[in-house]
Amino acid sequence: MIHKPVLVKEVLEYLSPKPNENFIDCTVGEGGHAEVILEKTGLNGKVLGIDLDQNQINNCKLNLAKFKERAILVNDSYGNLKDIVEKNSFEPVNGILLDLGMSSAQLESTRGFSFQKDQPLDMRYNNISDLTAEIIINDWQEEQIKKILEEYGEERFAKQVAKKITEERKSKRIESTFQLTDIIKKAIPAKFQNNRIHCATRTFQALRIAVNGELNNLEKVLPKIVSILEPQGRLAIISFHSLEDRLVKNFLKNKEKERNIKILTKSPITADFEELRKNSRSRSAKLRAAIKN
Ligand SMILES: C[S@@+](CC[C@H](N)C(=O)[O-])C[C@H]1O[C@@H](n2cnc3c(N)ncnc32)[C@H](O)[C@@H]1O
């Protein structure tokens, strides 16, 4: 496995998987979390693992092969969760996990997620949707680009970066990650380029979120989740971005007010010192959990 799953012991604590229980892993990736859940739910408990990325599903199949038919893997969007559950007659559901965003395997792929490798500006988790990062960068209006950089990237120089992109694309189409990174470097004042994070990080994050409709999918799945769970079923959601975390937090609060669930995490759970040391991806991870009434 290339990807190191985050907050594993905390996910196990809040999902509390027991023998013969069934779980849905909405973002199964390479199966890191699914594996530890399957280890706790023998002999007959199952995991329905979903991922939008067929490559992730292929690798996950190999990683979870030892669990045989206890691991059911589906290449689809968790936005379609209700249909996927019905199609697979997957019930009862004792817990649901969402570990949002991108995996390390995708960062290392050839799809342009990383500004450290020169690749085509694609950034799709699947290869069937029409929107790519290249289309956003070359065809969207300056104002639209600025908006996603601000909202999804929290880029303080969104205006300058969007302006530079639209200037530069007049002379040459922007097709590669290195071309884009050079433009970002020209747009961001030099004294802000030696920060803790690379100056292209926020723009790349914003593009990835926009290309894959990440917030839309989360908004689509949240209202369906509680009805899919059994009473006393548990929900754990790991987010890596403040907009995602706010969506999750507000959703859980509303559901608690309606007396549908009880929130188990007063404030979000973050990685402990040991994990922070071993896995830099865990730095921005926030886990929220709840139990259905
Ligand atoms: C952080 S990784 C999950 C890693 C996984 N928990 C593990 O232990 O290997 C997030 C995964 O969510 C997938 N993903 C992103 N958007 C999705 C969507 N709308 N539906 C299903 N999977 C999605 C990505 O392809 C990626 O594999």
The ligand as an SDF file (V2000), in Angstrom:
LIG
                    3D

 27 29  0  0  0  0  0  0  0  0999 V2000
   -7.9920    9.6780    1.5050 C   0  0  0  0  0  0  0  0  0  0  0  0
   -8.3250    8.4830    0.2910 S   0  0  0  0  0  0  0  0  0  0  0  0
   -8.9750    7.1330    1.2050 C   0  0  0  0  0  0  0  0  0  0  0  0
   -7.9370    6.2020    1.7160 C   0  0  0  0  0  0  0  0  0  0  0  0
   -8.4840    4.9630    2.3850 C   0  0  0  0  0  0  0  0  0  0  0  0
   -9.2410    5.2650    3.5710 N   0  0  0  0  0  0  0  0  0  0  0  0
   -7.3680    3.9880    2.7140 C   0  0  0  0  0  0  0  0  0  0  0  0
   -7.2090    3.6580    3.8890 O   0  0  0  0  0  0  0  0  0  0  0  0
   -6.6640    3.5590    1.8030 O   0  0  0  0  0  0  0  0  0  0  0  0
   -9.7730    9.1230   -0.4390 C   0  0  0  0  0  0  0  0  0  0  0  0
  -10.3480    8.2720   -1.5560 C   0  0  0  0  0  0  0  0  0  0  0  0
  -11.6370    8.7970   -1.8600 O   0  0  0  0  0  0  0  0  0  0  0  0
  -11.8600    8.6040   -3.2380 C   0  0  0  0  0  0  0  0  0  0  0  0
  -12.9440    9.4970   -3.6390 N   0  0  0  0  0  0  0  0  0  0  0  0
  -12.9070   10.8390   -3.8070 C   0  0  0  0  0  0  0  0  0  0  0  0
  -14.1230   11.2890   -4.1630 N   0  0  0  0  0  0  0  0  0  0  0  0
  -14.9450   10.1960   -4.2020 C   0  0  0  0  0  0  0  0  0  0  0  0
  -16.3210   10.0050   -4.4970 C   0  0  0  0  0  0  0  0  0  0  0  0
  -17.1200   11.0200   -4.8260 N   0  0  0  0  0  0  0  0  0  0  0  0
  -16.8120    8.7650   -4.4190 N   0  0  0  0  0  0  0  0  0  0  0  0
  -16.0330    7.7090   -4.0870 C   0  0  0  0  0  0  0  0  0  0  0  0
  -14.7200    7.8330   -3.8070 N   0  0  0  0  0  0  0  0  0  0  0  0
  -14.1890    9.0590   -3.8610 C   0  0  0  0  0  0  0  0  0  0  0  0
  -10.5200    8.9180   -3.8660 C   0  0  0  0  0  0  0  0  0  0  0  0
  -10.4400    8.3140   -5.1440 O   0  0  0  0  0  0  0  0  0  0  0  0
   -9.5550    8.3070   -2.8490 C   0  0  0  0  0  0  0  0  0  0  0  0
   -9.2090    6.9860   -3.2160 O   0  0  0  0  0  0  0  0  0  0  0  0
  1  2  1  0
  2  3  1  0
  2 10  1  0
  3  4  1  0
  4  5  1  0
  5  6  1  0
  5  7  1  0
  7  8  2  0
  7  9  1  0
 10 11  1  0
 11 12  1  0
 11 26  1  0
 12 13  1  0
 13 14  1  0
 13 24  1  0
 14 15  1  0
 14 23  1  0
 15 16  2  0
 16 17  1  0
 17 18  1  0
 17 23  2  0
 18 19  1  0
 18 20  2  0
 20 21  1  0
 21 22  2  0
 22 23  1  0
 24 25  1  0
 24 26  1  0
 26 27  1  0
M  CHG  2   2   1   9  -1
M  END
$$$$
